[in-house]
């Protein structure tokens, strides 16, 4: 079944900021997000917003707007400068030529639904993710412009699915989910390495991986791909995993309910 665009469109861009809520990434903090819902968004315009630290999830662009925390840092990998680690080279060697990749238009099927459910159950059990409210990618597939679906197969079995924004000067990873039975293959790492290889072939400059958050187990893996860059004070700078710049969390900052303020994003990347 091919994912369809929603029939009804908003006529104007909807802009809003969420209330302070508990942070999904750093549970001892609160977060706030700035949203722009723009059904007419085009790849070139989004490319500019991506460079400014925004991300996209379905029809909505978002970025952190937290009053006392800047731990969420946009991270990208310069394609030409990337140097795989020994471990990453082993992952590539283990999967290249064995795991088959198909790139096409997003679809959704019973096979994908079952894989989605298994992936999120695994995250809940192993990483303590909150229970998902839906059993499908849902809003991910409602997009203002065409996206790519990257499906990975081991033999005839669907092992992983990724969604990718193919933009004028970069590839942006939207979401990736995989079968827990293939955990030993490190398919998440293999997906990023494959994105980098594809970006090189397509002659684009960067692969964007979303936000890096020190202290969040689900997002710290991004620091393993080096050299990389993070957006700080409006400038992309070389990133060192043991350095977190900007206004780090201030434990003395509190909102009017006496709860510690911080950052949360409802989109796990």
Secondary structure, 3 states (H helix, E strand, C coil): CECCCCCCCCCCCEEEECCCEECCCCCCCEECEEEEECCCCCHHHHHHHHHCCCEEECCEEEEECCCCCCCEEEEEEECCCCCCCHHHHHHHHHHECCEEEEEECCECCHHHHHHHHHHHHHHHHHHCCCCCCCCCCHHHHCCCCCCEEEEEEECCEEEEEEEEEEECCEEEEEEEEECHHHHHHCHHHHHHHHHHHHHHHHCCCEEEEEEEECCCCCCHHHHHCCCCEEEECCEEEECCCCCCCCCCCCCCCECCCCCECCCCCCCCC
